[in-house]
Amino acid sequence: MIPLVVRPEPQATSLSQALCAAGHQPVSTPLLSFIEGRELAQLPQLLGQLSEHDYVIAVSVHAVDFTDNALQEYHLTWPSVHYIAVGEATGNAFTKVGVTGAAVPDDPRSEGIIALPGLELLAGRRVVILRGDGGRHMIAPTLTERGAHVDYCEVYRRQYSSDPNDSFVKSWQSKQVDSIIITSGGLLNHIVQLATNNHAKDWLLSRLLIVPSIRVVLEAKALGFTQIINAEGASNQALIAALDERTRNDR
């Protein structure tokens, strides 16, 4: 197949190489990059007030990476607290920066976080949520109701690529892209916004869509996509397995 890869670097190159090894012909157009968040300067204060009974939650790999870079600049280390990662990849990112034992829920969503054992009663506990700009706001209200003092810290921001000349969609059409691999709701909405006319939008919506979760499946249906496969994960292995399953079914 000829899948479109739009995730940011270096993940785009990694996924594209894996797709080629699996016999596909990917078209790579990274549409997203990341820059420092507006609240990075607050990290020393927020993390410095935590005790061993408190929690740090990272919502993505980028949240871990940008926080670790900032801590190194401030000559600080990760505090001795309880750590929670939203998803296996984020848990692995914690391990890479020296944070061991981070809890990873089976459900890599806000719902999975708030269902973790130990978070039922949080009176007197502090929670710092490391995240990017935007995103869902389910974790903090729930943990606050359970007695925690919760602080968000925007450690990175997203930058989506613009396309004023409609060159992206035209290029994808000329390369006969037949499928799109999407790893977040933000990228899903952005790629649809790039289709500035009905013909381009109809073409996009007719592509096979590979997504990482049921939440993105529902968003894709609401936008008008009809061929959607839930890979149940955002790893290269999960995404390629979903694409390969469709390829086998089409034979």
C-alpha positions in Angstrom: 0.0 0.0 0.0 1.0 3.7 -0.2 0.3 5.1 3.2 0.7 8.7 4.1 2.8 9.4 7.2 2.2 12.8 8.9 3.5 12.3 12.4 6.4 14.5 13.6 10.1 13.7 13.3 11.9 11.6 14.3 8.8 9.3 14.5 7.9 10.0 10.8 11.3 8.6 9.6 11.2 5.7 12.0 7.6 4.7 10.9 8.5 5.2 7.2 11.5 3.0 7.4 9.5 0.3 9.2 6.7 0.5 6.6 9.3 0.1 3.8 10.7 -3.0 5.5 7.1 -4.4 5.6 6.8 -3.9 1.9 4.8 -0.7 1.7 5.6 2.5 -0.1 5.1 5.3 2.4 4.8 9.0 1.6 6.2 11.0 4.5 5.0 14.6 5.1 5.5 15.5 8.7 2.8 18.1 9.6 3.7 18.7 13.2 6.7 20.0 15.2 7.2 21.1 18.8 8.6 24.1 20.6 9.1 25.0 24.3 5.9 25.6 26.3 5.0 28.9 27.9 5.2 27.5 31.4 8.6 25.7 31.4 10.0 28.4 33.7 7.6 27.3 36.4 9.0 23.8 36.6 11.6 24.4 39.4 8.8 25.8 41.7 6.2 23.2 40.8 8.5 20.2 41.1 10.4 21.6 44.1 7.3 21.7 46.3 6.5 18.0 45.8 7.0 15.3 48.5 7.5 11.6 48.1 3.8 11.0 48.4 2.9 13.3 45.5 2.5 12.6 41.8 3.9 13.7 38.4 1.9 12.8 35.3 3.3 13.0 31.8 0.8 13.0 29.0 3.3 12.2 26.1 6.8 11.5 25.2 7.3 15.1 24.4 6.2 16.1 27.9 9.0 14.0 29.3 11.6 15.1 26.9 11.0 18.9 27.2 10.8 18.6 31.0 14.1 16.6 31.1 15.8 19.2 28.9 14.6 22.0 31.1 15.7 20.3 34.3 19.2 19.8 32.9 19.3 23.5 32.0 18.3 24.4 35.6 20.8 21.8 37.0 18.0 19.9 38.6 17.0 16.3 38.8 13.6 14.6 38.7 12.1 14.6 42.2 11.5 11.4 44.2 7.7 11.1 43.7 5.2 8.7 42.1 5.3 8.9 38.3 2.5 8.1 35.9 2.8 7.9 32.1 0.0 8.1 29.6 0.9 5.2 27.4 3.8 2.7 27.0 5.8 5.1 24.8 5.7 7.7 27.5 6.7 5.1 30.1 9.7 4.2 28.0 10.6 7.9 27.7 10.6 8.1 31.5 13.0 5.2 31.7 15.4 6.8 29.2 15.7 9.9 31.3 16.4 7.8 34.5 12.9 7.7 36.0 12.0 4.1 36.9 8.8 2.5 38.0 6.4 4.9 36.3 2.9 3.5 36.3 1.4 3.0 32.9 -2.4 2.3 32.6 -3.7 -0.4 30.2 -6.0 2.3 28.7 -3.7 5.1 27.4 -6.2 7.8 27.9 -7.3 10.1 30.7 -9.9 7.5 31.7 -7.0 5.0 32.2 -5.1 7.4 34.4 -7.9 8.2 36.8 -8.7 4.5 37.1 -5.2 3.6 38.4 -5.0 2.0 41.9 -3.8 4.5 44.5 -5.5 7.5 43.0 -8.9 7.0 44.7 -8.1 9.1 47.8 -5.7 12.0 47.3 -6.5 14.4 50.2 -3.4 16.5 50.9 -1.5 15.2 47.8 -0.1 17.4 45.0 -0.2 16.4 41.4 1.8 18.1 38.5 0.6 17.3 35.0 3.2 17.8 32.3 1.5 18.4 29.0 1.4 20.4 25.8 -0.9 23.2 24.8 -4.5 22.3 24.5 -5.6 18.7 25.0 -8.3 17.2 27.2 -9.1 18.5 30.7 -10.5 15.4 32.4 -7.7 14.4 34.7 -7.3 17.5 36.8 -11.0 18.0 37.7 -11.4 14.3 38.7 -8.3 14.3 40.8 -9.3 17.6 42.4 -12.6 16.1 43.4 -10.6 13.3 45.1 -8.8 15.9 47.3 -5.6 16.6 45.3 -4.1 20.0 44.6 -3.4 19.8 40.8 -1.2 22.0 38.7 -0.9 21.9 34.9 2.5 22.8 33.4 2.6 23.5 29.6 6.1 22.3 28.8 5.7 22.2 25.0 3.6 23.7 22.2 2.5 22.2 18.9 3.2 23.9 15.5 1.2 22.6 12.6 2.5 23.1 9.0 0.5 25.4 6.8 -0.2 24.9 3.1 -1.5 28.1 1.5 -1.0 26.7 -2.1 -2.8 23.4 -1.5 0.5 21.7 -2.5 0.3 18.9 0.1 -3.0 17.3 -1.1 -2.0 17.7 -4.7 1.3 15.9 -4.0 -0.5 13.1 -2.1 -2.9 12.6 -5.0 -0.2 12.5 -7.6 1.7 9.9 -5.5 -1.5 7.8 -5.3 -1.7 7.7 -1.6 -4.3 5.1 -0.7 -4.2 5.2 3.1 -3.4 7.7 6.0 -1.8 6.8 9.3 -2.9 9.3 12.0 -1.7 9.1 15.6 -3.6 11.9 17.2 -6.9 13.8 17.0 -5.0 17.1 16.5 -3.3 15.7 13.4 -6.6 14.3 12.1 -8.3 17.6 12.3 -5.4 19.5 10.8 -5.1 17.2 7.8 -8.8 17.7 7.0 -8.4 21.5 7.3 -5.7 21.3 4.6 -8.3 20.2 2.1 -9.6 23.7 1.1 -12.0 22.5 -1.6 -14.7 19.8 -1.8 -12.8 17.7 -4.3 -9.7 17.5 -2.1 -11.8 16.9 1.0 -13.8 14.1 -0.7 -10.5 12.5 -1.8 -9.1 12.6 1.7 -12.2 11.2 3.3 -12.2 8.3 0.9 -8.7 7.1 2.0 -8.3 4.2 4.4 -7.5 5.6 7.8 -5.4 3.9 10.5 -5.8 5.4 14.0 -4.4 4.6 17.4 -7.6 4.5 19.6 -11.3 4.4 19.8 -11.4 8.1 20.7 -9.8 9.0 17.3 -12.1 6.5 15.6 -15.1 8.5 16.8 -13.5 11.8 15.8 -12.8 10.4 12.3 -16.4 9.3 11.9 -17.6 12.7 12.9 -15.4 14.3 10.2 -16.8 11.9 7.5 -14.2 9.1 7.2 -15.8 5.8 6.5 -12.9 3.4 6.2 -11.3 3.4 9.6 -9.1 0.8 11.4 -8.3 1.1 15.1 -4.7 -0.1 15.6 -5.2 0.0 19.4 -1.9 1.7 19.8 0.5 4.3 18.3 3.6 2.1 18.1 5.1 1.3 14.7 4.3 -2.3 15.2 0.6 -1.7 16.0 0.1 0.7 13.1 1.8 -1.6 10.6 0.0 -4.6 11.9 -3.3 -2.8 11.3 -2.3 -1.8 7.7 -1.0 -5.3 7.0 -4.3 -6.9 8.2 -6.3 -4.7 5.8 -3.8 -5.7 3.0 -4.4 -9.4 3.6 -8.1 -8.9 3.7 -8.1 -7.2 0.3 -6.3 -10.1 -1.4 
